[in-house]
Amino acid sequence: MRQRVGRSIARAKFINTALLGRKRPVMEKVVDLTDLDTSHTIQPLLKELETVTTEARHEVLQSVLEIYENGRNPDGPTLTKEFHKMYLDVAFEISLPPQMTALDASQPWMLYWIANSLKVMDKDWLSDGVKRKIVNKLFSISSSGGPFGGGPGQLPHLASTYAAINVLSLCDNIDGCWDRIDRRRIYEWLLSLKEPNGGFKTCLEVGEVDTRGIYCALSIAALLNILTDELTEGVLGYLKECQSYEGGFGSCPHVDEAHGGYTFCATASLAILRSLNVINVEKLLEWCSARQLQEERGFCGRSNKLVDGCYSFWVGASAAILEALGYGQCFDKNALREYILLCCQEKEQPGLRDKPGAHSDFYHTNYCLLGLAVTESLYTCASNDPPHKIKCIPNRQIVSSELTDVNPVYGLPTENVRRFIHYFDSGLPP
């Protein structure tokens, strides 16, 4: 018996110091209920429940509510297109500041975010001169025509190749640039990244494996018309196991909580494979709907997290894909539009941001604009059509910002997607 007691005490000490991280002695307090002021009894309880996230959300919420209160006008909120165009155009004319050297491995991404933002606001805002600069830059990263690294001399990577193919689709085959893409080499490289479990490494030897890699690989292959059974073998099983009990998707099977970015990657991948029926779509609809915060009106990326403008696309496009395939709308598009136009842009600074108090950047500018395009459109698709044939219909219940129609699966203007895929309709080259 004494030995058992000794083990129990030792276990308790281990839990108290090692697992909980610090000692937490028991605190006893005698309360005389007759002297208790009941008007203040709830405050200590709420204080105990506060976390860094709840405090941050309270601050954001106060800023958002103040903006909504002061931002009312008879004509409603509008997108300041010309102001944002100035911000994006400058990026192609000057060298980026030293503090952005951390993005050296994201050069194709920077090109995609900026070029796509211009195209989404106006299909004619990406000039031929800028298209040529983009093409020259990308083929200086990979003179062989792909796959592409994040910059010159860097290893080919799934994410940077995805961004490079996306931005090349925006260049409208200027100077025959699409013929310079080596589809056979990219296909063989994609096969070399395949894992036995159905996933894809993001990079040879050292790359991670998760739903992002699957989406990038399938999007590249679908856009270049090199999607084969060999490439997609095992992918469905991997994706199906990534759906969490919440309804959204994590990064890997049975590992992560549901997340907006992973959920988009999985949903778009399943749409490319035309196999959304293999998952629990009802739970996915519920999860997407629950990510729209009632007070802020925008989306958060995970349960009990802060609103962020980029999820206007990551979650909004996931919902739009489901809408296109006949599952109905699962969020308030007008409320999301108000969040983007009132809380993600400001008068003093061009570009769009994730939330009040943050600075604008190219990433959030692109995905907020894509999310805005989703709110102002209705989506439909014939049952047997591939996702590049998804149709956008103007949402007559919402005032239009006159944006370019966007395909929610690819995050690109619909016409650019269709032209690009049609150009490579011959399938895999010999």
C-alpha positions in Angstrom: 0.0 0.0 0.0 2.8 2.4 0.9 4.5 1.7 -2.4 1.3 2.5 -4.3 0.9 5.8 -2.5 4.5 6.6 -3.3 3.9 5.9 -7.0 0.7 8.0 -7.0 2.5 11.0 -5.4 5.3 10.7 -7.9 2.9 10.5 -10.8 1.0 13.6 -9.5 4.3 15.5 -9.2 5.3 14.5 -12.7 1.9 15.7 -14.1 2.1 18.9 -12.1 5.6 19.8 -13.2 6.3 18.1 -16.5 2.9 18.0 -18.2 1.3 21.1 -17.0 4.6 23.0 -17.3 4.6 24.6 -13.8 3.4 23.9 -10.3 -0.1 24.9 -9.6 -0.7 24.7 -5.9 -4.3 24.3 -4.7 -5.8 27.6 -3.6 -8.5 27.6 -1.0 -10.7 30.6 -0.3 -13.6 30.8 2.1 -16.5 33.0 0.8 -19.2 34.4 3.0 -22.3 34.5 0.8 -24.0 37.1 3.0 -21.3 39.6 2.2 -21.0 38.7 -1.5 -21.9 41.5 -4.0 -23.7 39.4 -6.6 -23.5 42.1 -9.3 -19.8 41.4 -9.7 -19.7 37.6 -9.2 -19.5 36.8 -13.0 -16.4 38.9 -13.7 -13.8 36.6 -12.1 -15.3 33.6 -14.0 -15.1 35.4 -17.3 -11.5 36.5 -16.5 -10.6 32.8 -15.9 -11.9 31.9 -19.4 -10.0 34.7 -21.3 -7.2 33.7 -23.6 -4.9 35.6 -25.9 -7.2 34.8 -28.8 -10.4 35.9 -27.0 -8.7 39.2 -26.1 -7.5 39.7 -29.6 -10.9 38.9 -31.0 -12.5 41.4 -28.6 -10.2 44.2 -29.9 -10.8 43.3 -33.6 -14.6 43.1 -33.0 -14.6 46.6 -31.4 -12.8 48.0 -34.5 -15.1 46.2 -36.9 -18.3 47.3 -35.2 -17.0 50.9 -35.1 -16.3 50.7 -38.9 -19.8 49.3 -39.6 -21.3 52.1 -37.5 -19.4 54.9 -39.2 -19.3 53.4 -42.7 -22.9 53.6 -43.6 -23.9 55.5 -46.7 -26.9 55.4 -49.0 -25.0 54.0 -51.9 -23.3 51.2 -49.9 -19.6 50.3 -49.8 -17.6 50.4 -53.0 -14.3 49.0 -54.2 -11.7 51.8 -54.8 -10.2 50.1 -57.9 -8.0 52.8 -59.2 -6.4 53.3 -55.8 -5.5 49.6 -55.6 -4.3 49.6 -59.2 -1.7 52.2 -58.3 -0.4 50.0 -55.5 -0.1 47.0 -57.8 1.4 48.8 -60.8 4.2 50.2 -58.7 5.3 46.7 -57.7 6.2 46.0 -61.4 8.2 49.2 -61.7 10.4 49.4 -58.6 12.7 47.0 -56.7 11.0 45.7 -53.6 12.3 47.0 -50.2 15.0 45.0 -48.3 12.5 43.8 -45.7 10.8 41.7 -48.4 13.9 39.6 -49.0 12.2 36.8 -47.0 10.0 36.4 -50.1 12.9 35.5 -52.4 11.7 31.9 -52.6 8.2 33.2 -53.5 8.9 35.1 -56.7 6.3 33.2 -58.8 3.8 33.7 -56.0 4.4 37.5 -56.0 3.8 37.6 -59.7 0.6 35.6 -59.4 -0.8 37.7 -56.6 -0.2 41.0 -58.3 -1.0 40.0 -61.9 -4.2 38.1 -60.8 -5.4 41.1 -58.7 -5.1 43.4 -61.7 -6.9 40.9 -64.0 -9.7 40.3 -61.5 -10.3 44.1 -61.1 -10.2 44.6 -64.9 -9.3 42.0 -67.6 -7.4 44.7 -69.5 -5.3 46.0 -66.7 -2.4 43.6 -67.2 -0.5 45.3 -70.0 1.5 43.5 -72.7 4.7 45.1 -71.4 4.1 43.6 -67.9 3.2 40.2 -69.4 6.6 40.1 -71.2 8.4 41.0 -67.9 6.5 38.1 -66.2 7.4 35.6 -68.9 11.1 36.7 -68.9 11.2 36.4 -65.1 9.7 32.9 -65.0 11.8 31.4 -67.7 14.9 32.9 -66.0 13.9 30.8 -63.0 13.4 27.7 -65.3 15.0 28.0 -68.7 13.9 24.5 -69.6 10.2 25.4 -69.3 9.4 23.9 -65.9 9.2 22.7 -63.2 9.8 26.0 -61.4 11.6 26.9 -58.2 10.9 30.0 -56.0 13.7 31.9 -57.7 16.8 31.4 -59.9 19.0 28.6 -58.7 16.4 27.2 -56.3 15.0 23.6 -56.3 11.7 23.0 -58.2 8.8 23.1 -55.8 5.1 22.3 -56.2 3.9 25.5 -54.8 6.1 27.7 -57.0 5.3 25.6 -60.1 1.6 26.0 -59.3 2.0 29.8 -59.1 4.1 29.9 -62.2 1.6 28.0 -64.3 -1.2 30.2 -62.9 0.5 33.4 -63.9 1.5 32.1 -67.3 -2.2 31.5 -67.9 -2.8 35.2 -67.3 -0.2 36.2 -69.9 -2.5 35.2 -72.8 0.2 33.3 -74.7 2.0 36.5 -75.5 5.0 35.9 -77.9 4.0 32.2 -77.9 5.1 31.8 -74.3 2.8 28.8 -73.6 4.8 26.7 -76.1 7.8 27.2 -73.9 6.2 25.2 -71.1 7.7 21.7 -71.0 4.6 19.6 -70.1 6.4 16.2 -70.5 9.1 17.2 -68.1 6.6 18.7 -65.6 4.5 15.5 -65.8 7.5 13.2 -65.1 8.5 15.5 -62.2 5.0 15.3 -60.7 5.2 11.5 -60.9 8.5 11.6 -59.1 6.8 13.4 -56.2 4.1 10.8 -55.7 4.0 9.0 -52.5 2.6 5.4 -51.9 -0.2 6.9 -49.7 -1.6 9.0 -52.6 0.0 12.3 -51.5 2.7 14.4 -53.2 5.9 15.7 -51.9 6.2 19.4 -52.4 9.9 19.1 -53.3 12.2 16.1 -54.1 14.0 14.7 -51.1 12.9 17.2 -48.5 9.4 18.2 -49.3 6.4 17.7 -46.9 3.3 15.8 -47.9 -0.2 17.2 -47.3 -3.4 18.4 -49.0 -1.7 21.5 -50.4 0.7 19.4 -52.4 -2.2 17.4 -53.8 -4.1 20.5 -54.9 -1.0 22.1 -56.5 -0.2 18.9 -58.4 -3.8 18.4 -59.6 -4.3 22.0 -60.6 -1.0 22.0 -62.6 -2.0 18.8 -64.3 -5.5 19.9 -65.1 -4.5 23.3 -66.5 -1.8 21.7 -68.7 -4.1 18.8 -69.6 -1.7 16.1 -68.3 -4.0 14.6 -65.7 -3.8 10.8 -65.9 -5.0 7.8 -63.9 -1.3 7.2 -63.1 -1.0 10.6 -61.5 -4.2 10.4 -59.5 -3.9 6.9 -58.2 -4.5 6.8 -54.4 -5.4 10.5 -54.2 -9.1 10.0 -53.4 -8.3 7.7 -50.4 -5.8 10.3 -49.0 -8.2 13.2 -49.3 -11.1 11.3 -47.8 -9.1 10.5 -44.7 -8.3 14.2 -44.3 -11.9 15.2 -43.5 -12.1 15.8 -39.8 -15.1 15.2 -37.5 -15.9 19.0 -37.8 -16.5 18.6 -41.6 -13.6 20.6 -42.9 -10.2 19.2 -43.9 -6.9 19.0 -42.2 -3.4 18.8 -43.8 -2.9 15.0 -43.5 -5.1 12.0 -42.6 -6.2 12.0 -38.9 -3.6 14.6 -37.9 -4.8 18.2 -38.0 -8.0 20.1 -37.1 -10.0 21.5 -40.0 -8.5 24.6 -41.6 -9.7 27.0 -44.3 -6.7 26.6 -46.6 -6.5 22.8 -46.4 -10.3 22.6 -46.8 -10.0 24.6 -50.1 -7.2 22.5 -51.3 -9.1 19.3 -50.6 -12.5 20.6 -52.0 -10.9 21.9 -55.2 -8.9 18.7 -55.6 -12.1 16.6 -55.3 -13.8 18.9 -57.8 -11.0 18.4 -60.3 -11.4 14.6 -59.8 -15.2 15.0 -60.0 -15.5 13.0 -56.8 -17.0 15.2 -54.1 -19.6 12.5 -53.5 -17.0 10.4 -51.7 -16.9 12.7 -48.7 -19.5 14.0 -46.2 -20.7 17.0 -48.1 -23.3 18.0 -45.5 -20.7 18.2 -42.8 -18.5 20.3 -45.1 -21.3 22.7 -45.8 -21.9 23.1 -42.1 -18.3 23.7 -41.4 -18.0 26.4 -44.1 -21.1 28.1 -42.8 -19.8 28.1 -39.3 -16.6 29.9 -40.3 -18.6 33.1 -41.0 -18.6 35.1 -37.8 -21.9 36.7 -37.2 -20.6 40.0 -35.7 -17.6 40.5 -38.0 -19.4 39.1 -41.1 -16.2 37.7 -42.6 -14.6 34.3 -42.4 -12.1 32.8 -39.9 -10.0 29.9 -40.9 -10.5 27.6 -37.9 -12.9 27.2 -35.0 -12.5 30.0 -32.4 -10.0 32.0 -34.4 -9.9 35.5 -35.7 -11.6 36.8 -38.9 -9.1 37.2 -41.8 -9.8 38.5 -45.3 -7.9 35.8 -47.1 -10.5 33.2 -46.0 -13.0 35.1 -48.1 -11.5 33.0 -50.8 -10.2 29.9 -49.1 -13.6 29.2 -47.4 -15.7 31.3 -49.8 -14.4 29.4 -52.8 -14.9 26.1 -51.1 -18.6 27.1 -50.6 -18.8 28.4 -54.2 -17.5 25.0 -55.6 -20.3 23.2 -53.6 -22.8 25.8 -54.9 -21.7 25.2 -58.5 -22.2 21.4 -58.1 -25.7 21.8 -56.9 -25.4 21.7 -53.1 -26.8 25.3 -52.5 -25.4 28.4 -50.8 -24.1 28.0 -47.2 -23.1 31.5 -46.3 -24.3 35.1 -46.4 -22.6 36.6 -49.5 -23.8 40.2 -48.8 -22.4 40.1 -45.3 -19.0 38.9 -46.5 -18.9 41.6 -49.2 -19.5 44.2 -46.5 -16.6 42.9 -44.5 -14.2 43.0 -47.5 -15.2 46.4 -48.6 -15.5 48.1 -45.2 -12.9 46.3 -43.1 -10.3 45.1 -45.6 -9.7 48.4 -47.4 -9.1 51.9 -46.1 -8.9 55.4 -47.5 -5.4 56.2 -46.5 -3.6 53.0 -47.8 -4.1 51.2 -51.1 -4.3 47.4 -51.3 -6.4 45.1 -49.2 -5.7 43.7 -45.7 -6.8 40.8 -43.5 -8.5 42.9 -40.8 -8.6 46.4 -39.3 -5.3 47.4 -37.8 -3.3 45.3 -40.3 -1.3 46.6 -43.3 -2.3 45.7 -46.8 -0.1 43.3 -48.8 -0.2 41.5 -52.2 -1.3 38.2 -50.8 -4.4 39.6 -49.1 -5.1 41.9 -52.0 -5.4 39.0 -54.3 -7.5 36.7 -52.1 -9.8 39.5 -50.8 -10.5 40.4 -54.4 -11.2 36.7 -55.3 -13.5 36.4 -52.3 -15.3 39.6 -53.4 -15.8 38.2 -56.9 -17.3 35.0 -55.3 -19.8 37.1 -53.3 -21.0 38.9 -56.4 -21.5 35.8 -58.5 -23.8 32.7 -58.5 -22.2 29.5 -59.6 -23.5 26.6 -61.7 -22.1 23.7 -63.6 -23.6 20.8 -65.7 -23.3 17.5 -63.9 -20.8 15.9 -66.3 -18.8 19.0 -67.0 -15.2 19.4 -65.7 -14.6 22.3 -63.3 -13.1 24.6 -65.8 -16.6 24.9 -67.3 -18.2 26.3 -64.2 -20.4 29.2 -65.1 -20.6 32.5 -63.3 -23.9 34.4 -63.2 -24.1 37.9 -61.8 -25.7 37.9 -58.4 -28.5 40.4 -58.9 -29.2 40.7 -55.2 -25.8 42.4 -54.6 -24.4 45.6 -56.1 -21.7 44.7 -58.6 -18.1 45.9 -58.4 -17.8 44.9 -62.0 -15.1 42.4 -61.4 -13.9 39.7 -63.8 -15.7 36.4 -63.4 -13.5 34.0 -61.3 -13.3 30.2 -61.4 -13.5 29.1 -57.7 -11.5 25.9 -58.3 -8.4 27.6 -59.8 -8.5 31.1 -58.4 -8.2 32.6 -61.8 -10.5 34.5 -64.3 -12.8 32.0 -65.9 -11.8 32.9 -69.5 -8.1 32.6 -68.8 -8.7 29.1 -67.4 -10.8 28.0 -70.4 -8.4 29.4 -73.0 -5.4 27.9 -71.3 -6.8 24.4 -70.9 -8.2 24.5 -74.5 -4.8 25.4 -75.8 -3.4 22.1 -74.4 -6.4 20.0 -75.3 -4.2 17.5 -77.2 -3.4 15.8 -73.9 0.1 14.6 -72.8 2.8 15.2 -75.5 4.8 12.2 -76.7 
